[in-house]
Amino acid sequence: MAEERETEVIHSWSAPRSLSTSLMYSFAQRDDTEVVDEPLYAHYLRVTGVDRPYREELLSKMESDGNKVVNNIIYGPGGKKYRYCKHIAKQRMPGLSNELMEKGKHFILIRNPLDILKSFHKVVPSSFHELGLADLVSIYSELCAAGKSPPIIDATELQEDPEAALRGLCEDLNIPFQASMLKWEAGPKSVDGIWAPWWYKSVHKSTGFVQTDKYRQPFPALLYDLLEQSLPFYNMLRSNARRKRFPKLPMPSLPVPANEKLLVWVGDEILPRDSAMVSVFDSVVQGGDSVWEGLRIYSGKVFKLEEHLDRLFDSAKALAFNNVPTRDEVKEAIFSTLMENGMFDNAHIRLILAEWKPPVYDNTRGITLVTATTRRNSPNNLDSKIHHNNLLNNILAKIEGNNANADDAIMLDKDGYVSETNATNIFLVKKGTVMTPPADYCLPGITRATVMDLVKMENLVLEVRRVSLSEFHTADEVWTTGTMGELSPVLKIDGRVIGDGTVGPITKRLQNSFNKLTEGLGVSSLKMVQEIKIKLVDCE
Ligand SMILES: Cc1ncc(COP(=O)(O)O)c(C=O)c1O
């Protein structure tokens, strides 16, 4: 009589479109493993009533009583050492026997929802329920609570370095790696579920894990909200993956180790250290547009609190911040944060207020400038050639422009010559000669250099020299340059109308040649060129 041996069950749990079928094919190559494709699918369709084009066929051919599936198929007798069950997390419906999770080895396969959503939506309309990421997190949490923390593997790792990823997974599952897992034959397989014609078209073309194109299809805007809902679940699982695709840089050792579990006030809430973030769109990130105070606690009291708040509010006023919280609101934030952290003595507070000011460019009708009293930095202090984002020097000038109802402000150098505006370089035309200040006290703008080349190509005379304000006031034409605003005609400076108050002929000529240049020049990936060609054909 053949010796009966217990088959050990390996459960893979994932969202759909996470390379779970590829991974099943990979395990099917092992000489010691049999695989089962989504054994709980019929159970899921029966219990939820979810529709699929193959629903009736599937219900007639597959066992739809989940507990029978668990007992007879998943944990039923087997012929090989291992049985690999591919599961989609949402198919684990309530009411299934506890054995499902208590027995066997489990692991979690994750994939960035950015990739899942695009792929899923091609077959069935996506929804939060359909992705089942919350179910995947529940499975992870339950297994952890039961003391069986499952390994988590990211699908991208399988694509980037299949052997290393599979070796790592096998090690985590405590099974030997087999090199046969790296390749399989193309085409449908006998183990495929009957839904394969709908879902497995591309995996049937594959013979192994392959790296996808670096540059992929544009992400559909209609899936954006779903992406936002799904990402926190993916991120939570990813942060618990044993092998990190992009391992975090080692944390510098903290001077006060207890600060690792710090709670931080951001906006109107208290958050753990790792969640305490500001947006990349915030002005403090974009231009250093913020003011701050450092305060200290001694014996349960904030030392010189009122003095620090006076300076904070004065600084915010000097930078013309809007929507500044009240003194009471700031105090509440300070004391709530201290209480939550249990910090009553010898603690240091870093208090930061930030703000945002929008840029303005009108390249058809032109813009108005005023001269700011704030000087552009000299290389003695902070070299304007560095394109740093500590923009307060320019922001102060911009505030002067805002207060004078102008679009931007001209900034002078330390000797009173024009350097640039708070956000752009500046040019003038006088009697057919184009002039711009040297890049000593201004950013050597890339658009500035491009326009200087165009001026020469248009056979115009270009002078790069110190230009005084009165020369700008009395110019025939003035424009500013920058990547954001391109060439913006200036029609008024400090109340003086420039030329005849309309966009001048040289400005228009250079705007045209600039537009032509931007159509032709530039760097793109081959993929982008193909996409734009497809779009252009679509429009025909
Ligand atoms: C102060 C300042 N001047 C000029 C420019 C224009 O530079 P570019 O033409 O390289 O965009 C910028 C752009 O960021 C700027 O911040």
The ligand as a Gaussian input file, in Angstrom:
#p B3LYP/6-31G(d) Opt

LIG

0 1
 C       13.945000      83.916000      -9.144000
 C       13.792000      83.253000     -10.474000
 N       14.218000      83.874000     -11.573000
 C       14.088000      83.318000     -12.792000
 C       13.502000      82.100000     -12.963000
 C       13.357000      81.524000     -14.342000
 O       14.237000      80.457000     -14.562000
 P       13.943000      79.357000     -15.697000
 O       13.850000      80.103000     -16.992000
 O       15.127000      78.466000     -15.645000
 O       12.669000      78.694000     -15.362000
 C       13.058000      81.407000     -11.837000
 C       12.472000      80.059000     -11.978000
 O       12.322000      79.291000     -11.063000
 C       13.200000      81.993000     -10.563000
 O       12.792000      81.365000      -9.448000

